[in-house]
Amino acid sequence: MGVLVPISGTDPRWGEWSHVAYVPNPLPDRTPVLGVRTFNAVANARAALAALDASARQLPNPALLRQPTLRQEAQSTSALEGTYAPLEEVLGVDTDEQPADAAMREVFNYVIAADQAFQWIGEGRALTVGMLESLQGTLVEGTPADTGQAGRIRTSQVVIGSHRGARVHDARFIPPPPGIDLEAQVRDLVDWVMRPNDDIDPLVMAGMAHYQFETLHPFNDGNGRIGRLLIVLQLHRSGVLSEPTLTVSPWFEARRAEYYDKLLAVSAQGDWDGWIRFFAEGVASAANATAAQLIDLIRIQHDLKCRLRAAGFRAENAMRLIDYALEQPIFTVRNVQRHLGVTYNRANRLVGQLTDMGILLQHGETTYGRRFTAPEVLAVLLR
């Protein structure tokens, strides 16, 4: 599956060292040898993705639910990399403000980066190395990883699975060394993803590209998050998903050790079959969970609007506030004012009216900068 190349350096604690790094072979242009169980898992995943896409298409504005599902993905994909922020707090971040908390800033950077990526793909722009570098720069902006290496292919050797202060030899995996060869390998991967290929199922391609990206580990930080974002981007770009609402990271986060083991087994044993089956099972489970959530949110949206109409509300802004409560599950009156383009008094009156009806509920007990939520929406997102 690859070759071992010599690397060396000097560590102030351990002195001079020499070891080897793993360089994967270019991805093949044909489907790897897969067993019947794996092909069945891929078929099940494709069916689950089709059902998810059908659920998203039920919405007049499918992008409406992109934000809450994206924030769930941001929270979970960051947790996989060791940065944890409670989902409820992530759902309450104002899109117009930069979070002050460092962990929250790192999580929300993912939301910004993913929004950029989905916009680029939606505009029909090709995936490029420059796009990946830009996403990584956005991802680490304002965090400890925002160094001179941010926003470009790494120029230093990294190791994986080694605690701080340990020797290189203690690492579980050592990706390719930096330099022009690594840059060429990343370009080869991007070219492989962009090249039309009817011989490999798009889902299998996404799994193969994810392995290759994580194995190359092209950046000093953020490789896992960008690699998992690429899964959704590929499925979106290939037309498997018309709306990128899939949240893949919660399933992988719950199986973190197996996730890393399956990736490593491709490098160590050439076990594409085990990895692709695991990957397909994860995507199927994620698609089913996301579809069930979307169906519940669509039902709640319909029910809340029916309650408004039954109470005599016909104003467009009241209906738009229901939509906004799905898009931004926890919000302030100022948020509503900006989103609806109305005066503060009008926004405050609308929020008050829907609160009196029990459609909205104050979130928390603060009296200054009060925040509100549609409790039925929040319950679905937090379950």
Residue pairs with C-beta under 8 A, 6 or more apart in sequence:
1 24
1 25
1 266
1 267
1 268
1 270
2 22
2 23
2 24
2 25
2 215
2 267
3 22
3 23
3 25
4 20
4 21
4 22
4 23
5 20
5 21
5 23
5 176
5 177
6 18
6 19
6 20
7 18
7 19
7 20
7 21
7 157
7 174
7 177
8 16
8 17
8 18
8 19
9 16
9 17
9 157
9 168
10 16
10 17
11 17
11 167
11 168
13 165
14 167
17 167
17 168
17 169
19 168
19 169
19 174
20 174
21 157
21 174
21 175
21 176
21 177
22 173
22 174
22 175
22 176
22 215
22 267
23 176
23 181
23 185
24 176
24 185
24 212
24 215
24 216
24 267
26 185
26 188
26 192
27 188
27 189
27 192
27 208
27 209
27 212
29 192
29 197
29 199
29 200
30 199
30 200
31 199
31 200
31 201
31 204
32 208
32 272
32 273
32 276
33 272
33 273
34 42
34 204
34 272
34 273
34 276
34 277
35 273
35 277
37 277
38 273
38 276
38 277
38 280
41 276
41 277
41 280
41 281
41 284
42 201
42 203
42 204
42 276
42 280
44 280
44 281
44 284
45 203
45 280
45 281
45 283
45 284
45 287
46 201
46 203
46 240
47 284
48 283
48 284
48 285
48 287
48 288
48 291
49 203
49 235
49 240
49 241
49 246
49 283
49 284
49 287
51 287
51 288
51 291
52 241
52 245
52 246
52 287
52 288
52 290
52 291
52 294
53 240
53 241
53 242
53 243
55 291
55 294
55 295
55 298
56 62
56 65
56 241
56 242
56 243
56 245
56 294
57 242
57 243
58 298
59 65
59 298
61 323
62 242
62 243
62 245
63 243
64 323
64 326
64 327
65 245
65 294
65 297
65 326
65 327
66 118
66 243
66 244
66 245
67 95
67 111
67 327
67 328
68 91
68 297
68 326
68 327
68 329
68 377
68 381
69 245
69 246
69 247
69 290
69 293
69 294
70 111
70 114
70 115
70 247
71 87
71 90
71 91
71 93
71 111
72 87
72 90
72 247
72 250
72 381
73 110
73 114
73 228
73 232
73 247
73 248
73 249
73 250
74 90
74 107
74 108
74 110
74 111
74 114
75 85
75 86
75 87
75 90
75 107
76 247
76 249
76 250
76 253
77 110
77 224
77 225
77 228
77 229
77 249
77 253
78 84
78 85
78 103
78 106
78 107
78 110
78 225
79 249
79 253
80 224
80 225
80 228
80 249
80 252
80 253
80 256
81 222
81 224
81 225
83 103
83 106
83 107
84 103
85 101
85 103
85 104
85 107
87 381
87 382
88 330
88 378
88 382
89 104
90 104
90 107
90 108
91 329
91 330
91 378
91 381
91 382
92 329
92 330
92 331
92 363
92 371
93 99
93 104
93 108
93 111
94 328
94 331
94 332
94 335
95 328
96 335
96 338
98 105
98 108
98 142
99 105
99 108
102 143
102 144
105 142
105 143
106 140
106 143
109 138
109 139
109 140
109 141
109 142
109 143
110 139
110 225
110 229
112 138
113 135
113 136
113 138
113 139
113 226
113 229
114 229
114 232
116 134
116 135
116 138
117 131
117 135
117 229
117 233
118 233
118 236
118 244
120 131
121 127
121 233
121 236
121 237
121 244
125 131
126 194
127 190
127 193
127 194
127 233
127 237
128 190
129 153
129 183
129 186
129 187
129 190
132 186
132 190
132 218
132 226
133 151
133 152
133 153
134 151
135 226
135 229
136 150
136 151
136 219
136 221
136 222
136 226
137 150
137 151
137 152
139 221
139 222
139 225
139 226
140 146
140 150
140 221
140 222
141 150
145 220
145 221
145 222
147 220
149 155
149 156
149 219
149 220
150 220
150 221
153 178
153 182
153 183
153 186
153 218
153 219
154 178
154 182
154 217
154 218
154 219
154 220
155 178
155 179
156 178
156 220
157 174
157 177
157 178
158 175
158 217
158 220
159 168
159 171
159 173
159 174
159 175
160 171
160 172
160 173
160 174
160 175
160 217
161 171
161 172
161 173
161 260
162 168
162 170
162 171
162 172
163 170
168 174
172 264
173 264
173 267
175 215
175 216
175 217
176 182
176 185
176 216
176 217
182 216
182 218
185 216
186 216
186 218
189 209
189 212
189 213
189 216
192 209
192 212
193 205
193 209
193 230
193 234
197 205
200 208
202 234
202 235
202 238
202 239
202 240
203 235
203 240
203 280
203 283
204 276
204 280
205 234
205 238
206 230
206 231
206 234
206 235
206 279
206 283
207 231
207 275
207 276
207 279
207 280
208 272
208 276
209 230
209 234
210 227
210 228
210 230
210 231
210 279
211 263
211 266
211 275
213 223
213 226
213 227
213 230
214 223
214 224
214 227
214 263
215 263
215 266
215 267
217 223
219 226
228 248
228 249
228 252
231 246
231 248
231 283
232 241
232 244
232 246
232 248
233 244
235 241
235 244
235 246
236 242
236 243
236 244
245 290
245 294
246 283
246 286
246 287
246 290
247 286
247 289
247 290
248 282
248 283
248 286
250 286
250 289
251 282
251 285
251 286
251 289
252 259
252 282
255 282
258 278
259 278
259 282
262 271
262 274
262 275
262 278
262 279
263 275
265 271
265 274
265 275
266 272
266 274
266 275
293 380
293 381
296 380
297 326
297 377
297 380
300 326
300 374
300 376
300 377
300 380
301 322
301 323
301 326
303 376
304 322
304 325
304 359
304 374
304 376
305 319
305 322
307 357
307 359
308 318
308 319
308 322
308 354
308 357
308 359
311 357
313 319
313 353
317 340
317 342
317 346
317 350
318 350
318 353
318 354
320 339
320 340
321 336
321 340
321 350
321 351
321 354
322 359
322 374
324 331
324 335
324 336
324 339
324 340
325 331
325 360
325 373
325 374
325 377
326 374
326 377
328 335
328 339
329 373
329 374
329 377
329 378
329 381
330 363
330 371
330 372
330 373
330 378
331 371
331 372
331 373
332 369
332 370
332 371
332 372
333 344
333 347
333 348
333 351
333 370
333 372
334 344
334 347
336 342
336 347
336 350
336 351
337 343
337 344
337 346
337 347
340 346
340 347
340 350
342 350
351 360
351 372
354 360
355 361
355 362
355 372
359 374
360 372
360 373
360 374
360 375
361 372
361 373
361 374
361 375
362 370
362 371
362 372
363 371
363 372
363 373
363 378
364 370
364 371
